[in-house]
């Protein structure tokens, strides 16, 4: 039997996930439109119709937001690569398809969008831990 406390906790968790997703979406839009340097936590909070203090409850800094966005993007590239690895082709052909798919994905997501490229550069500038994780995931495929 589910208690009121457990039900309340589930609702709070769902609300927190939705709020976090709203903040991430607003941040991504603003970063892509104005760039990293011209975007503040206050701007993002305003876009979400919430206080900047509330944004800080979910992300301790603008860099934390950038990292979360970059992790989401890199997860999409990993999925693209995972799909290629599953193709019923000889290993050499899969390797070529893997490289081509990753290249096309990067062209589509970053190269043609200078603000997105800037954001990924900011995120990976100090070789943050999630970059190492991403590279390990790709190596394991």
N, C-alpha and C positions, 0 to 999 in steps of 0.2 A: 504494500500500500504506500502511495506517495504522500508524504507529509506536506503541510502548507509551507514549511521552511524549504523543502526540496523544490517544490513548485516555484516558490518565489526566487530561489537561486537560479533555476532554469530560465525564468523570465529575465532576470537581471543579466545572465550570461548572453542570452539571445539579443537583448537590448545593447549590451556592450559590443557584441560582434557587429551589429548593424551600425552603431555609432562609429566604430572604428572604420568600417567600410565606407561610410559617408565621408569621413575625414580624409581617408586615402584617395577617394575619387575626386574630392574637391582639390586636394593638394596636387594631384596629377594634372588636373585641368589647368590649375593656376601655374604650375611649373612649366607646362608645355606652352602656355600662352605668354607669360611674362618672363620666364626664365628663373633660375635658382636665386640669383642675387637680388632680384626685384620682388621676390615673394617673401612675405613674413608669416609667422604663425597667426598674427592678428588678422591678416588678409584671409587666410584659410578658415579661421574661426568665423569670420564675417560671412564667408560663402556658405558656411554650414548653419548659419543663424544660431551660433552658440558663442559663449565666451571663450577667449583664448585660454583661460584657466582650465576649461573643460578639455580643450585640445591637448593641453599638457598632461591631463590625467591619463591619456592614451599614448602620447608620444612625448618623450622628455625633451626633444629638440627637433629642429628642422632636419638635422642629419638623420635622426631616427626615422622621420617620415620618408626621407629619400631612400634610406636603406630598405624600408618596408616596400616601397614602390619598386625598387630595383629587384628585390627578391621575388616579387610577383611577376615581373617581366622575365626574369631568368627562369622561373618555373615554367613559363609558357614555352621558352626556347627548349627547355629540357623535354617537355612533352612532345614537341615537334621532332626532336632527335630520337626520342624513345619510339615514336611511331615508325620512323625510318628503320631503326634497328630491327623491328619486328617484320619487315618485309621479307618475303620468301625469295631472297636473292643470294648469290654467292657473296662471301664476306668482302671481296674486293669491290664488288658493285655496291654493296651496302655502305662501305666506307666512302665511296664517291658520292652516293646519294646523301649520306650524313653531312658531308662537307658542303655540298650544294644547298641542302635544305637549311643548314645553319646560316650559310652566307645569305641566302634569300631572306630568311627571317630577319637577320640583322639589317639588311638593306631596307626592308619594309618598315621595321620598327625604329631604327636609329638613324641611319645614314640620311634618309630623306626627311628626317625631322630633327633639325639642329637643336631644338630645345630638349628633345628626348635624349639626344646624344650627349648634350651638356649634363643632363641629370645623371645619366649612367656614368659619365666621367667623374662627376662629383662623388657618386656612390662608391666607385672602385678606386678612387685616387689613393687612398691609404691602404689598399688591399685588405679591406675589412674581411672579417671571418666568413661572411656569406659568400664572398667571391671564391674563396678556397673551397667551400662546400660545393658551389656550382661546378667548379672545375673538376672536383672529385666525382661528382655525379656524371658529368660528361665522360670522364675517363672510364668509369665503371660500365658505361653502356657498351 
